[in-house]
Amino acid sequence: MIFGAPAFLWGLLALAIPIAVHLFQFRRYRKVYFSNVDRLEALQTESRRQSNIRRWLVLLMRCLAIVFLVLAFAQPSLPGSGNTLRSGSTVVSVYLDNSFSMENSSSDGSQLEAAKRKAREIVAAYRPGDRYQLLSNAMSGGEYRWLSREEFLDALDLLAIVPASRCLSEVAESQCDFMRQSGAANRHAYIVSDFQRSAADLDALPTDSMSFFTLVPLEGVATDNLYIDTLRLDAPAYFVGGSVHVEATVRNGGAVDAEKLPVRLTVNGRERAIATLDIPAGASAKASMRFTIDSAGWLDGSVDITDYPITFDDRYHFTILAGSSINMLQVDGNGPNDNLRRLFSDDSAVTYQVSSLPSDLSPLNFIVLNEPRDLPSGQAQALASWVEQGGTLTVIPPANANPDALNALLSLLHSPTLNRWQKRPAKASDVDFQSSLYRGVFNGTSSEMEMPTVQGHYTLATGNAVRQTIITLADGTPLLCATPYGDGRLYLFSAPLTAEWTSFVAQALFVPTLYNMALYSRPQPAVSHTLGDRNPIILQGTYDLAVAPPELKPQPSSHIPQPTAFLPDLRRLGNRSALVLHGELSADGIYLLGDKEHLAFNHPRLESQLDFLSRSDIEELLDGRTGYSLVRNAAKPLDQEIRSREGGTPLWHWCILLALAALLAETLLLKIHGKTSESGTPGQTGETIKS
């Protein structure tokens, strides 16, 4: 026998009360004299014996009434076939999948309503005094508390679809941790879901010897679905007059080929391009579109398709910040560099100027120190501070010169320093085409293109410096390396960029290398973010955290229903401001942070592939895993199966009936005793009969 509340068994000490009353009950006697008692002796002996038996029976009934009443409060039960019930308190954690896939229909209506019915059956199988948790994909702080049965049912009625999607291993781990904190002897967890393959990572489920999990699969219905999976904008910088290439990947998750599917590109409310795709079943295709930036500032765009009945993933939002041209300064220390001048002087995307370093570097995005001969310490400090704030600096050393002045600057930036000059030919052996400088530029490898050569170069002293080697010479010395510093970046060449010293300036590699240094010098905000992602979002603007943060609100022209504004959580990360969301947003679209910047949010695509695990798939994945079971009969009411398998047979109501029966028997014995006393039979009144 198992007791749900064994602490009530201390109530059995109350048995001492009726026993004490029975043992120490003193009766008062009076004497009655008879002249002849021969005929009364036998009657007297018999009456006393009956009275003693009756009193012992009354005592027994009183004790039984107390015992059964105490047992009823202790909640006894017989273990069921599962034999998982232990003596002690019970907690029940129910996870109910309320992701987008639960909007799918089933034979019993929507999947979400079917899941709610299963959750009601689960709590009906347990005692009213047990504690319950209702966990959903939101995983908000309010869900990590124990509820009564009534509170659980009220919260269940309010549960709705949310954009977040959770892997089942994450859910089970969260349930284990929360139930472990309760200290309860019986910990039962239930996962009610359609077991979509993209989230059902059953092989990663945690194991806890004190927790018992029951998986409750719902009948998932496979539905054809077309959706925009990813979006990519390849432009390193956005400026008025520039062209932006938009590439959208559209996936066909159904079993029917899609033909001539229109894909539309909209920017600031205007349709700017359209493409058509033929997508085989189970495959994907890329839609390539272009538009020209015709105004500065924030541009809010989206790529759309039309597909039913699943529509949450038919639109992908993005934002870009288009500015004026990039401000570039070239500082020549050993004469002009015609290679750089020809590359940048006639480009509309770059405002190119050659002069000495100004006192205010903040308007500049890109600075090239071309063979400087001298660099005062004050200018070195100013350049280091400017790079830390987000500037991009390129250093081209002069040939066979004293590098001490440059090394002072390089040391401030935690970069490799110039060591000694070697005047001997060398050829580049490798180019890192994974670098951001060559993103989308080359399709081949370094073995398929002509490598640059140098007639002389500096060796580099690395020490503890941070570097990413981009072009490597045959002797292992970097021809070009990059070092991040703060929010900016330093590019360091080991040889002058003139035809006298390197063939690099006459090769195809020269243009994208230098040009992308300039284009990437202005950091661009992320074009979109994913709802439910709680990683910090680096902001374009800088905000004073000492004052109230600006409101985050939907754009007025957005399709977001019932827009509400709130004050977000803004933090400082280095020199930048970051936004951290805690599940406040549920609708995709464009949001405004104060009057400074625009943020695009999209639903995660984890729910877009409507492919579900079957019961046989789940059984196979659970094979050999302890602590996990699958409901045997989906059609049977879940509360009946839980009682028979895990909860056992409750006996508390039988204890109540037996306690009432004992009290009734006591009442009858006392009534019989009273009637016998009224009849005047000697020996029943406490009299002593003497002659």
Residue pairs with C-beta under 8 A, 6 or more apart in sequence:
1 76
1 77
1 78
1 651
2 76
2 77
2 78
2 79
2 85
2 86
2 87
2 648
3 9
3 74
3 75
3 76
3 77
3 87
4 74
4 75
4 76
4 77
4 87
4 88
4 89
4 90
4 127
4 129
5 73
5 74
5 75
5 89
5 129
6 74
6 87
6 88
7 74
8 70
8 73
8 74
8 75
9 70
9 71
9 74
11 66
11 69
11 70
11 73
12 66
12 67
12 70
14 66
14 70
15 63
15 66
15 67
17 66
18 59
18 62
18 63
18 66
19 59
19 63
22 55
22 59
27 686
28 686
29 686
29 687
29 688
30 686
30 687
30 688
31 687
31 688
31 690
32 682
32 687
32 688
32 689
32 690
33 690
33 691
34 40
34 689
34 690
34 691
35 691
36 691
37 689
37 690
37 691
40 682
40 689
43 681
43 682
43 683
44 682
44 683
44 689
47 681
47 682
47 683
47 684
48 683
51 673
51 683
51 684
54 669
54 672
54 673
57 665
57 669
58 666
58 669
58 670
58 673
61 662
61 663
61 665
61 666
61 669
62 662
62 666
64 658
64 659
64 662
65 659
65 662
65 663
65 666
68 655
68 656
68 658
68 659
68 662
69 655
69 656
69 659
71 651
71 652
71 655
72 652
72 653
72 655
72 656
72 659
73 652
74 652
75 127
75 129
75 650
75 652
76 650
76 651
76 652
76 655
77 85
77 647
77 648
77 649
77 650
77 651
77 652
78 648
78 649
78 651
79 85
79 648
80 643
80 644
80 645
80 646
80 647
80 648
80 649
81 644
81 645
82 212
82 629
82 645
82 646
84 186
84 188
84 212
84 646
85 186
85 646
85 647
85 648
86 185
86 186
87 185
88 184
88 185
88 186
89 130
89 131
89 182
89 184
89 185
89 186
90 126
90 127
90 130
90 131
90 184
90 185
90 186
90 187
90 188
91 130
91 131
91 132
91 133
91 146
91 179
91 182
91 184
91 186
91 187
91 188
92 122
92 123
92 126
92 130
92 131
92 132
92 133
92 188
92 189
92 190
93 132
93 133
93 135
93 175
93 178
93 179
93 187
93 188
93 189
93 190
94 119
94 122
94 123
94 132
94 133
94 134
94 135
94 152
94 189
94 190
94 192
95 135
95 136
95 171
95 172
95 175
95 189
95 190
95 191
95 192
95 193
96 115
96 116
96 119
96 134
96 135
96 136
96 156
96 159
96 192
96 193
97 115
97 136
97 137
97 191
97 192
97 193
97 194
98 112
98 115
98 136
98 137
98 138
98 159
98 160
98 161
98 162
99 137
99 161
99 162
99 163
99 164
99 165
99 166
99 196
99 199
99 606
99 607
100 161
100 163
100 165
100 310
100 312
100 603
100 607
101 111
101 194
101 196
101 220
101 607
101 610
102 110
102 111
102 112
102 115
102 161
102 194
103 110
103 111
103 112
103 161
103 310
104 110
104 111
104 194
104 220
104 221
104 223
104 610
105 111
105 221
106 114
106 218
106 219
106 220
106 221
107 219
108 114
108 117
111 194
111 218
111 220
112 159
112 160
112 161
114 218
115 192
115 193
115 218
116 156
116 157
116 159
118 192
118 216
118 218
118 638
119 134
119 156
119 190
119 192
120 153
120 156
121 637
121 638
121 639
121 642
122 190
122 192
122 216
122 638
122 639
122 642
123 132
123 149
123 152
123 153
124 639
125 638
125 639
125 640
125 642
125 643
125 647
126 132
126 149
126 188
126 642
126 647
127 650
128 148
128 149
130 149
131 146
131 147
131 148
131 182
131 184
132 146
132 147
132 148
132 149
132 151
132 152
133 143
133 144
133 145
133 146
133 147
133 175
133 178
133 179
134 143
134 147
134 152
134 155
134 156
134 159
135 143
135 171
135 174
135 175
136 143
136 159
136 162
137 162
137 164
137 165
137 166
138 162
138 164
138 583
139 164
139 166
139 174
139 583
140 583
144 178
146 182
147 155
162 586
163 312
163 531
163 532
163 586
163 587
163 588
163 603
163 604
164 531
164 532
164 583
164 604
165 198
165 199
165 532
165 604
165 606
165 607
166 199
167 199
167 201
167 204
168 191
168 193
168 195
168 199
168 200
168 201
168 202
168 205
169 201
169 202
169 204
169 205
169 206
171 191
172 189
172 191
172 205
172 206
172 213
173 206
175 189
175 211
175 213
176 189
176 206
176 208
176 211
179 187
179 189
179 210
179 211
180 187
180 208
180 210
180 211
187 208
187 210
187 211
187 212
188 211
188 212
188 214
188 646
189 211
189 212
189 213
189 214
190 213
190 214
190 215
190 216
191 213
191 214
191 215
191 216
192 216
192 218
193 199
193 200
193 215
193 216
193 217
193 218
194 217
194 218
194 219
194 220
194 612
195 215
195 217
195 218
195 220
195 612
195 613
195 618
196 220
196 607
196 609
196 610
196 611
196 612
196 613
197 609
197 611
197 612
197 613
198 606
198 607
198 609
198 611
199 606
199 607
200 613
200 618
202 613
202 618
202 621
202 622
203 621
205 213
205 625
205 628
207 625
207 626
207 627
208 627
209 626
209 627
211 627
212 627
212 629
212 646
213 627
213 628
213 629
214 628
214 629
214 630
214 631
214 642
214 646
215 618
215 622
215 628
215 629
215 630
215 631
216 631
216 638
217 613
217 615
217 618
217 630
217 631
217 634
219 634
220 610
220 612
222 255
222 610
222 611
222 612
223 254
223 309
223 310
223 610
224 252
224 253
224 254
224 255
224 256
225 253
225 254
225 307
225 310
225 313
225 608
225 609
225 610
226 250
226 251
226 252
226 253
226 254
226 258
226 261
226 279
226 305
226 307
226 314
227 250
227 251
227 253
227 305
227 307
227 310
227 313
227 314
227 605
227 608
228 248
228 249
228 250
228 251
228 303
228 305
228 313
228 314
228 315
228 316
229 249
229 250
229 251
229 284
229 605
229 608
230 248
230 249
230 605
231 246
231 247
231 248
231 249
231 303
231 316
231 318
231 527
231 528
232 246
232 247
232 248
232 249
233 244
233 245
233 246
233 247
233 318
233 320
233 527
234 245
234 247
234 439
234 440
235 242
235 243
235 244
235 245
236 436
236 439
236 516
236 519
236 520
236 524
237 326
237 349
237 519
237 520
237 522
237 524
238 244
238 293
238 299
238 320
238 321
238 322
238 323
238 524
239 293
239 296
239 322
239 323
239 324
239 325
239 326
239 348
239 349
240 293
240 294
240 295
240 296
240 322
240 323
240 324
241 292
241 293
241 294
241 348
241 349
242 292
242 293
242 322
242 349
243 290
243 291
243 292
243 293
244 290
244 291
244 292
244 293
244 320
245 288
245 289
245 290
246 265
246 273
246 288
246 289
246 290
246 291
246 301
246 303
247 286
247 287
247 288
247 289
248 263
248 286
248 287
248 289
248 303
248 316
249 284
249 285
249 286
249 287
250 261
250 263
250 277
250 279
250 284
250 285
250 286
250 287
250 305
251 279
251 283
251 284
251 608
251 609
252 258
252 279
252 280
252 281
252 282
252 283
252 284
253 282
253 608
253 609
253 610
253 611
254 281
254 282
255 281
255 282
256 281
257 278
257 279
257 280
257 281
258 277
258 278
258 279
259 278
260 276
260 277
260 278
261 276
261 277
261 278
261 279
261 305
262 274
262 275
262 276
262 305
262 306
263 274
263 275
263 276
263 277
263 287
263 289
263 303
263 304
263 305
264 271
264 273
264 274
264 303
264 304
264 305
265 271
265 272
265 273
265 274
265 275
265 289
265 291
265 301
265 302
265 303
266 272
266 301
266 302
266 303
266 304
267 291
267 299
267 300
267 301
268 299
268 300
268 301
269 557
272 289
272 291
272 301
273 289
273 290
273 291
274 289
275 287
275 288
275 289
277 285
277 287
278 285
279 285
287 303
289 303
293 299
293 322
295 322
296 322
296 323
296 324
297 321
297 322
298 319
298 320
298 321
298 322
298 597
298 598
299 319
299 320
299 321
299 322
300 317
300 318
300 319
300 555
300 590
300 598
300 600
301 317
301 318
301 319
301 320
302 315
302 316
302 317
302 318
303 315
303 316
303 318
304 314
304 315
304 316
305 314
305 315
306 314
307 314
310 608
310 610
312 588
312 603
312 607
313 603
313 605
313 607
313 608
315 588
315 602
316 528
316 602
317 528
317 588
317 589
317 590
317 600
317 601
317 602
318 527
318 528
318 600
319 525
319 527
319 528
319 590
319 598
319 599
319 600
320 524
320 527
321 524
321 525
321 540
321 597
321 598
323 522
324 351
325 348
325 349
325 350
325 351
326 349
326 350
326 351
326 365
326 366
326 518
326 519
326 521
326 522
327 351
327 363
327 364
327 365
327 366
328 344
328 350
328 351
328 352
328 353
328 364
328 365
328 366
328 367
328 368
328 518
328 521
329 353
329 354
329 355
329 357
329 358
329 364
329 366
329 367
329 368
330 337
330 340
330 341
330 344
330 352
330 353
330 354
330 367
330 368
330 370
331 354
331 355
331 356
331 357
331 367
331 368
331 369
331 370
331 372
332 354
332 370
332 371
333 369
333 370
333 371
333 372
333 373
333 374
333 398
334 370
334 371
334 372
334 373
334 398
334 496
335 371
336 354
337 370
337 371
337 396
337 497
337 498
339 497
339 498
339 499
339 505
339 510
340 368
340 370
340 497
340 514
341 352
341 354
343 510
343 511
343 514
343 515
344 350
344 352
344 514
344 515
344 518
345 352
347 515
349 518
349 519
350 366
350 518
357 367
357 379
357 382
357 383
361 367
361 382
361 383
361 386
361 391
362 386
362 389
364 386
364 391
365 391
365 392
365 518
365 521
365 522
366 391
366 392
366 394
366 517
366 518
366 521
367 383
367 386
367 391
367 392
367 393
367 394
368 393
368 394
368 396
369 375
369 393
369 394
369 395
369 396
369 406
370 396
370 497
371 396
371 397
371 398
371 399
371 401
371 496
372 395
372 398
372 405
372 406
373 398
373 401
373 405
374 405
375 405
375 406
375 408
375 409
377 408
380 405
380 408
380 409
380 412
381 412
383 393
383 409
384 409
384 412
384 413
384 485
386 393
386 488
387 393
387 413
387 485
387 486
387 488
387 489
387 490
388 485
388 486
388 487
388 488
388 575
389 486
389 487
389 488
389 575
390 486
390 487
390 488
390 523
390 575
391 488
391 521
392 488
392 489
392 490
392 491
392 517
392 518
392 520
392 521
393 413
393 488
393 489
393 490
393 491
394 490
394 491
394 492
394 493
394 514
394 517
395 406
395 409
395 410
395 490
395 491
395 492
395 493
396 493
396 496
396 497
397 403
397 406
397 418
397 458
397 493
397 494
397 495
397 496
398 496
399 421
399 456
399 495
399 496
399 501
400 421
400 423
400 456
401 421
403 417
403 418
403 419
403 458
406 417
406 418
407 417
407 418
410 416
410 417
410 418
410 490
410 492
411 417
413 483
413 485
413 490
414 464
414 465
414 466
414 483
414 485
415 465
415 466
415 467
415 481
415 483
415 485
415 490
415 492
416 460
416 461
416 462
416 463
416 465
416 467
416 478
416 481
416 483
416 492
417 460
417 461
417 463
417 465
418 458
418 460
418 461
418 494
419 458
419 459
419 460
419 461
420 458
420 459
421 456
421 457
421 458
422 456
422 457
422 458
422 459
423 455
423 456
424 455
424 456
425 453
425 454
425 455
426 453
426 454
426 457
426 473
426 474
426 475
426 477
427 451
427 452
427 453
427 454
427 473
427 474
428 451
428 452
428 453
428 471
428 472
428 473
428 474
428 479
428 504
429 446
429 451
429 472
429 473
429 474
430 446
430 471
430 472
431 438
431 446
431 449
431 451
431 470
431 471
431 472
431 509
432 438
432 468
432 469
432 470
432 471
433 441
433 442
433 445
433 446
435 468
435 470
435 482
436 516
436 520
437 470
437 512
437 513
437 516
437 517
437 520
438 512
438 513
438 516
439 516
441 512
441 516
442 449
449 508
449 509
450 507
452 471
452 479
452 502
452 503
452 504
452 507
452 509
453 502
453 503
453 504
454 473
454 479
454 494
454 495
454 501
454 502
454 503
454 504
455 500
455 501
455 502
456 495
456 501
457 473
457 477
457 479
457 494
457 495
457 501
458 477
458 494
458 495
459 477
459 494
460 477
460 478
460 481
460 492
460 494
465 483
466 483
466 484
467 478
467 481
467 482
467 483
468 481
468 482
468 483
469 478
469 480
469 481
470 478
470 480
470 481
470 482
470 513
471 478
471 479
471 480
471 509
472 478
472 479
473 479
473 494
477 494
478 492
478 494
479 493
479 494
479 495
479 502
479 504
480 491
480 492
480 493
480 494
480 513
481 491
481 492
482 489
482 490
482 491
482 492
483 489
483 490
483 492
484 490
486 574
486 575
487 523
487 574
487 575
487 576
491 517
495 501
495 502
495 504
496 502
497 504
497 505
497 510
498 505
499 505
499 506
504 510
523 540
525 538
525 539
525 540
525 597
526 537
526 538
527 600
528 600
528 601
528 602
529 537
529 599
529 600
529 601
529 602
530 601
530 602
530 603
530 604
531 585
531 586
531 588
531 601
531 602
531 603
531 604
532 583
532 604
533 581
533 604
534 580
534 581
534 582
534 583
536 571
536 573
536 578
536 579
536 580
537 578
537 579
537 580
537 581
537 599
538 573
538 576
538 577
538 578
539 570
539 576
539 577
539 578
539 579
539 593
539 597
540 596
540 597
541 577
541 593
541 596
541 597
542 575
542 576
542 577
543 549
543 550
543 570
543 577
545 570
545 571
545 572
545 577
548 567
549 567
549 568
549 569
549 570
550 567
550 593
550 594
550 595
550 596
551 565
551 566
551 567
551 568
551 593
551 594
552 565
552 566
552 567
552 568
552 579
552 584
552 591
552 592
552 593
552 599
553 563
553 564
553 565
553 566
553 591
553 592
554 560
554 563
554 587
554 589
554 590
554 591
554 592
555 589
555 590
555 591
555 592
555 598
556 563
558 589
558 590
558 591
559 589
560 587
560 588
560 589
561 587
566 584
568 579
568 580
568 581
568 584
568 593
569 579
569 580
569 581
569 582
570 577
570 578
570 579
570 580
571 577
571 578
571 579
571 580
572 578
579 593
579 599
585 591
585 601
588 601
588 602
588 603
589 600
589 601
590 598
590 599
590 600
591 598
591 599
591 600
591 601
592 598
592 599
593 599
613 621
615 630
615 634
618 630
619 630
622 628
622 629
622 630
631 638
631 641
632 641
632 645
633 641
643 649
643 650
676 684
677 684
677 685
682 689
683 689
